Amino acid sequence: MDTMAGQDMDQLPLIAVTGVTGNIGGAAAAALSAEGYPLRLLARVSSLGRVPRLKGAQAAPFIFGYDPQTVEALRGVGTVFMVSAHEGPGRVQEHKGFVDAAQEAGVRHLVYLSFDGASEDADFTLGRDHYATEEYIKKSGLPYTFLRDNFYIEAFIEWGKSGIIAGPAGDGRVSAVSQRDVAAAVTAILRNPALHSNTTYTLTGPQSLTLGEIAGILSRETGTAVTYKNETLEEAYASRRAQYDVPDWEPDAWVSTYTAIGSGRLAGVTHDVELITGALPLSFEDVLRISGQETR
């Protein structure tokens, strides 16, 4: 399908993309560039050297938060894709500052990458940050689209490379989604954000699986044994604190990844990926096979 049909290329609004050095922002920017959309690729000064060189795209430095540099980076932009800032105690304040900068710069639509089950009492502690950010965006009056992603299939694949996935998830289920599908959804929304104004989507994969079932899939597809160990809370905290000397919020986030699955609140399967992109979401098997083909 010609996504540019009926559109004057010279009249297309400028799209700003954050997270361009990562998988989702980078893939969305590459797809939009290939289709002829004008882009401004936002990155921290320390990351500017890693910004992809794309046709019709210009790189711009910004600071996550309210700052004249951020306002300038967003000036003239119609729609912004906002990937969350680095995890940490000050992340919500950084997000609020970024939203304030977007308002001052005259941005007309904000697409925010959030988390499945984001709420004030989310089991996954970082999901509370996403909820606070969503609420601030709503209060700002900016037209928005929230993409609430489940945990990523690619993360579980990475964890499985050690041969064991360990955490207090019990028999809880998770409807993990591929980063490829999230990037495709982001791309589709940025093409025509007005169709998705003030809408919240929950992006999941096609399966609701226990971590034991995920370990079984990884074992079958890779030929390397992967097992799941259901830790107690005490074991989970002890194993992580023994490996890393970090502030308390980090072990809380790591362990709550598993307790959030154990709670059952991440088990729901939606059709939002298909609704947005027109394609069925990828399964664990699909992602593993695609990844295998790309590395050959």
C-alpha positions as CSV (number, residue, x, y, z in Angstrom):
1,M,0.0,0.0,0.0
2,D,1.3,3.5,-0.9
3,T,1.2,5.3,2.5
4,M,2.0,8.6,0.8
5,A,-1.0,8.5,-1.6
6,G,-2.9,11.8,-1.6
7,Q,-0.3,13.6,0.5
8,D,1.8,16.5,-0.7
9,M,5.3,15.6,0.3
10,D,6.3,19.3,0.9
11,Q,3.3,19.7,3.3
12,L,4.0,16.8,5.6
13,P,4.5,17.9,9.2
14,L,7.9,17.4,10.8
15,I,8.0,14.3,13.1
16,A,10.4,14.2,16.1
17,V,11.6,10.8,17.3
18,T,13.3,10.1,20.6
19,G,15.0,6.8,21.4
20,V,16.5,6.6,17.9
21,T,19.6,4.8,19.1
22,G,17.4,2.0,20.4
23,N,15.4,-0.7,18.7
24,I,11.9,0.8,18.6
25,G,12.7,4.4,17.9
26,G,15.4,3.4,15.5
27,A,13.2,1.1,13.5
28,A,10.3,3.5,13.4
29,A,12.6,6.3,12.2
30,A,14.1,4.1,9.5
31,A,10.7,3.1,8.2
32,L,9.3,6.6,8.1
33,S,12.5,7.9,6.4
34,A,12.2,5.2,3.7
35,E,8.6,6.5,3.1
36,G,9.7,10.1,2.7
37,Y,8.6,11.6,6.0
38,P,10.7,14.5,7.3
39,L,12.2,13.7,10.6
40,R,14.1,15.3,13.5
41,L,16.0,12.6,15.4
42,L,16.5,13.7,19.1
43,A,19.4,12.3,21.1
44,R,21.4,13.3,24.1
45,V,24.7,15.1,23.2
46,S,26.6,12.0,24.3
47,S,24.6,9.8,21.9
48,L,24.6,12.1,18.8
49,G,27.4,10.0,17.2
50,R,25.2,7.0,17.3
51,V,22.2,8.6,15.6
52,P,21.4,6.7,12.4
53,R,22.0,8.6,9.1
54,L,18.6,8.6,7.4
55,K,17.3,10.3,4.3
56,G,15.3,13.4,5.1
57,A,16.3,13.3,8.8
58,Q,18.2,15.8,10.9
59,A,19.8,15.1,14.2
60,A,19.2,17.4,17.2
61,P,20.5,17.4,20.7
62,F,18.1,17.5,23.6
63,I,17.9,17.1,27.3
64,F,15.1,15.0,28.9
65,G,13.3,17.6,30.9
66,Y,12.5,21.3,30.5
67,D,15.4,23.0,28.9
68,P,15.9,25.7,26.2
69,Q,17.8,23.1,24.1
70,T,14.8,20.8,24.3
71,V,12.3,23.5,23.4
72,E,14.5,24.4,20.4
73,A,14.8,20.7,19.3
74,L,11.0,20.5,19.4
75,R,10.2,23.8,17.7
76,G,8.4,23.3,14.3
77,V,7.5,19.7,15.1
78,G,4.0,18.4,14.5
79,T,4.2,15.1,16.3
80,V,6.6,13.7,18.8
81,F,7.3,10.1,19.6
82,M,8.4,10.0,23.2
83,V,10.4,7.0,24.5
84,S,10.7,7.2,28.3
85,A,13.9,8.5,29.9
86,H,16.5,6.3,31.7
87,E,15.1,4.5,34.7
88,G,15.7,6.3,38.0
89,P,14.0,8.3,40.8
90,G,13.9,11.5,38.8
91,R,12.4,10.0,35.6
92,V,8.8,11.4,36.2
93,Q,10.1,14.9,36.7
94,E,12.2,14.6,33.5
95,H,9.1,13.5,31.6
96,K,7.0,16.4,32.9
97,G,9.7,18.8,31.9
98,F,9.8,17.3,28.4
99,V,6.0,17.6,28.1
100,D,6.3,21.3,29.2
101,A,9.0,21.9,26.5
102,A,6.7,20.2,23.9
103,Q,3.9,22.6,24.8
104,E,6.1,25.7,24.6
105,A,7.5,24.6,21.3
106,G,4.0,24.2,19.8
107,V,3.9,20.4,19.3
108,R,0.5,19.3,18.2
109,H,0.5,15.5,19.2
110,L,2.5,13.4,21.6
111,V,2.9,9.6,21.2
112,Y,4.1,8.1,24.4
113,L,5.6,4.6,24.9
114,S,4.0,3.4,28.2
115,F,3.5,0.1,29.9
116,D,0.7,-2.5,30.0
117,G,-1.2,-2.1,33.3
118,A,0.3,1.3,34.0
119,S,-1.5,2.5,37.2
120,E,-0.9,4.2,40.5
121,D,-0.5,0.8,42.2
122,A,1.1,-1.2,39.3
123,D,2.8,-4.3,40.5
124,F,5.8,-3.5,38.2
125,T,7.1,-0.5,40.1
126,L,8.3,1.3,37.0
127,G,4.7,1.1,35.7
128,R,3.8,3.7,38.2
129,D,6.2,6.2,36.6
130,H,4.4,5.6,33.2
131,Y,1.0,6.2,34.8
132,A,2.2,9.4,36.4
133,T,3.5,10.5,33.0
134,E,0.3,9.6,31.2
135,E,-1.7,11.6,33.7
136,Y,0.5,14.7,33.3
137,I,0.2,14.5,29.5
138,K,-3.6,14.3,29.8
139,K,-3.6,17.4,32.0
140,S,-1.4,19.3,29.6
141,G,-4.1,19.3,27.0
142,L,-1.8,18.0,24.3
143,P,-3.5,15.4,22.0
144,Y,-1.9,12.1,22.8
145,T,-1.6,8.5,22.0
146,F,-0.4,6.0,24.6
147,L,1.1,2.7,23.6
148,R,1.0,0.5,26.7
149,D,3.5,-2.3,25.9
150,N,3.6,-5.6,27.7
151,F,7.1,-6.9,28.5
152,Y,9.2,-7.6,25.4
153,I,9.7,-11.0,23.9
154,E,13.3,-10.0,23.1
155,A,14.0,-9.5,26.8
156,F,12.9,-13.0,27.7
157,I,15.0,-14.4,24.9
158,E,18.0,-12.5,26.2
159,W,17.4,-13.7,29.8
160,G,17.2,-17.3,28.5
161,K,20.7,-17.2,27.1
162,S,22.1,-17.9,30.5
163,G,20.1,-21.2,30.6
164,I,17.9,-20.1,33.5
165,I,15.1,-17.6,34.0
166,A,14.7,-17.0,37.7
167,G,12.2,-14.9,39.6
168,P,9.1,-15.0,41.8
169,A,6.4,-15.2,39.0
170,G,4.8,-18.5,40.1
171,D,2.5,-19.8,37.4
172,G,1.5,-16.3,36.4
173,R,1.1,-15.6,32.7
174,V,2.6,-12.8,30.5
175,S,1.5,-11.7,27.0
176,A,4.9,-10.5,25.9
177,V,5.1,-8.5,22.6
178,S,7.9,-8.2,20.1
179,Q,9.7,-4.9,19.8
180,R,9.3,-5.3,16.0
181,D,5.5,-5.1,16.4
182,V,5.7,-2.1,18.7
183,A,7.9,-0.3,16.2
184,A,5.4,-1.1,13.4
185,A,2.6,0.3,15.6
186,V,4.6,3.4,16.3
187,T,5.3,3.9,12.6
188,A,1.6,3.5,11.7
189,I,0.5,6.0,14.3
190,L,3.1,8.6,13.3
191,R,2.0,8.4,9.7
192,N,-1.4,9.7,10.7
193,P,-1.7,10.6,14.4
194,A,-5.1,12.3,14.0
195,L,-6.6,8.9,13.6
196,H,-5.4,7.9,17.0
197,S,-5.9,11.1,19.0
198,N,-6.5,10.7,22.7
199,T,-6.4,6.9,22.5
200,T,-4.7,4.3,24.7
201,Y,-3.6,1.0,23.1
202,T,-2.4,-2.1,24.9
203,L,0.2,-3.9,22.8
204,T,0.6,-7.7,23.5
205,G,1.8,-10.7,21.6
206,P,-0.6,-13.5,20.6
207,Q,0.1,-15.8,23.5
208,S,-0.4,-15.7,27.3
209,L,2.4,-17.9,28.7
210,T,3.9,-18.9,32.0
211,L,7.7,-18.5,32.4
212,G,8.0,-22.3,32.4
213,E,6.3,-22.4,29.0
214,I,8.5,-19.6,27.7
215,A,11.6,-21.6,28.9
216,G,10.2,-24.6,27.0
217,I,9.8,-22.6,23.8
218,L,13.3,-21.3,24.1
219,S,14.7,-24.8,24.7
220,R,12.9,-26.2,21.6
221,E,13.7,-23.4,19.3
222,T,17.3,-22.8,20.2
223,G,18.3,-26.4,21.0
224,T,19.8,-25.2,24.3
225,A,18.2,-26.1,27.6
226,V,16.5,-23.2,29.4
227,T,14.8,-23.7,32.7
228,Y,12.6,-21.6,34.9
229,K,13.3,-21.3,38.6
230,N,10.4,-19.9,40.7
231,E,12.2,-18.0,43.4
232,T,10.7,-16.7,46.6
233,L,10.8,-13.0,47.2
234,E,13.6,-13.4,49.6
235,E,15.7,-15.5,47.2
236,A,15.0,-13.0,44.4
237,Y,16.3,-10.0,46.4
238,A,19.2,-11.9,47.8
239,S,20.4,-13.1,44.4
240,R,20.3,-9.7,42.9
241,R,21.8,-7.8,45.8
242,A,24.7,-10.3,45.9
243,Q,25.5,-9.4,42.3
244,Y,24.9,-5.7,42.2
245,D,25.6,-2.8,44.6
246,V,22.7,-0.6,43.6
247,P,20.1,1.7,45.1
248,D,17.0,0.0,46.5
249,W,14.7,1.1,43.7
250,E,16.6,-1.0,41.2
251,P,16.2,-4.4,42.9
252,D,12.5,-3.4,43.5
253,A,12.1,-2.9,39.8
254,W,13.9,-6.1,38.8
255,V,12.0,-8.3,41.3
256,S,8.6,-6.6,40.5
257,T,9.1,-7.6,36.8
258,Y,8.3,-11.1,38.0
259,T,5.8,-10.4,40.7
260,A,3.8,-8.3,38.1
261,I,3.6,-11.5,36.0
262,G,2.7,-13.5,39.1
263,S,-0.2,-11.2,39.8
264,G,-2.0,-12.1,36.6
265,R,-2.4,-8.5,35.5
266,L,-0.1,-8.9,32.5
267,A,-1.9,-12.0,31.1
268,G,-4.5,-10.4,28.9
269,V,-4.2,-10.7,25.1
270,T,-5.4,-7.8,23.0
271,H,-5.9,-7.3,19.2
272,D,-4.4,-3.8,19.3
273,V,-1.3,-4.6,17.2
274,E,-3.4,-6.0,14.4
275,L,-5.9,-3.1,14.8
276,I,-3.1,-0.5,14.3
277,T,-0.8,-2.3,11.8
278,G,-3.2,-4.7,10.0
279,A,-0.9,-7.6,10.8
280,L,-1.0,-10.3,13.5
281,P,1.6,-9.9,16.3
282,L,4.7,-12.1,16.3
283,S,5.0,-15.1,18.7
284,F,8.1,-16.2,20.5
285,E,8.7,-18.8,17.8
286,D,8.3,-16.1,15.1
287,V,10.8,-13.8,16.7
288,L,13.4,-16.6,17.3
289,R,13.1,-17.8,13.7
290,I,13.4,-14.3,12.2
291,S,16.4,-13.5,14.5
292,G,18.0,-16.8,13.4
293,Q,17.5,-16.0,9.7
294,E,19.0,-12.5,10.2
295,T,22.2,-13.9,11.8
296,R,22.9,-16.4,9.1
